[in-house]
Amino acid sequence: MNHKAIYALYPQVVTIDDGTGAFDAQGSRVEIDASAVAAWADPEEYKFQRAAEYPSIPDQFDLLYHGGYDAWKAAIQAVKDKYPKGQA
């Protein structure tokens, strides 16, 4: 189960158990639409994608030293352009 998607799509859900389902604050089972959960795209995913592709800090310092600010900025901007904010 994609817990993050369930919490985002069903704000009344307070507990999720992969074996028994999703439940509200009163302990009542909340019916989940599996296709909606599967189709949900995390609006924060770009952060993880960017972090995985940014040059390491030592590589960024090396780029600054050898290529200057413009080269460093271009390398960072290329990753930001590849993974725009708020799009999965």
C-alpha positions in Angstrom: 0.0 0.0 0.0 1.2 3.5 -0.8 0.7 5.1 2.6 1.6 8.6 1.5 -1.0 8.5 -1.3 -3.7 7.1 1.0 -3.1 9.9 3.6 -3.1 12.5 0.8 -6.3 11.2 -0.9 -8.2 10.3 2.3 -7.5 12.9 5.0 -9.9 11.1 7.4 -7.5 8.1 7.5 -5.3 8.0 10.7 -4.1 4.4 10.6 -3.0 2.1 7.8 -2.3 -1.6 8.2 -1.1 -3.4 5.1 -2.9 -6.5 6.1 -6.2 -5.1 7.3 -6.7 -1.8 5.5 -7.1 1.9 6.4 -9.0 3.3 9.4 -10.4 6.6 10.6 -10.1 8.0 14.1 -13.1 6.0 15.3 -11.5 2.8 14.1 -13.9 2.4 11.2 -12.5 1.0 8.0 -12.2 3.5 5.1 -12.8 2.1 1.7 -9.8 2.9 -0.6 -9.9 3.2 -4.4 -6.8 1.2 -5.4 -6.8 2.8 -8.9 -6.8 6.3 -7.4 -4.0 5.4 -5.1 -2.0 3.9 -7.9 -2.5 7.0 -10.1 -1.6 9.5 -7.4 1.6 11.4 -8.1 3.6 12.7 -5.2 3.9 16.5 -5.7 7.2 16.4 -3.6 8.9 13.8 -5.7 10.9 16.4 -7.6 13.0 17.0 -4.4 14.2 13.4 -4.3 14.8 13.3 -8.0 16.9 16.4 -7.9 18.8 15.3 -4.8 19.8 12.1 -6.6 21.1 14.0 -9.6 22.8 17.1 -8.2 26.6 16.9 -8.3 28.2 16.0 -4.9 29.3 19.0 -2.8 33.0 18.3 -3.6 32.2 18.2 -7.3 30.2 21.5 -7.0 33.2 23.1 -5.3 35.5 21.8 -8.0 33.1 23.2 -10.7 33.0 26.6 -9.0 36.8 26.7 -8.7 37.5 25.5 -12.3 34.5 26.7 -14.2 33.3 29.6 -12.1 29.9 30.6 -10.9 28.2 30.5 -14.3 29.3 26.9 -14.9 28.1 25.9 -11.4 24.8 27.6 -11.9 24.3 26.0 -15.3 24.9 22.5 -13.8 22.4 23.1 -11.0 19.8 24.7 -13.4 20.0 21.7 -15.7 18.8 19.4 -12.9 16.1 21.9 -11.9 14.9 22.0 -15.5 14.9 18.2 -15.8 12.8 17.9 -12.6 10.5 21.0 -12.3 9.0 21.9 -9.0 5.7 20.3 -8.3 5.6 17.9 -11.2 6.1 14.2 -10.9 
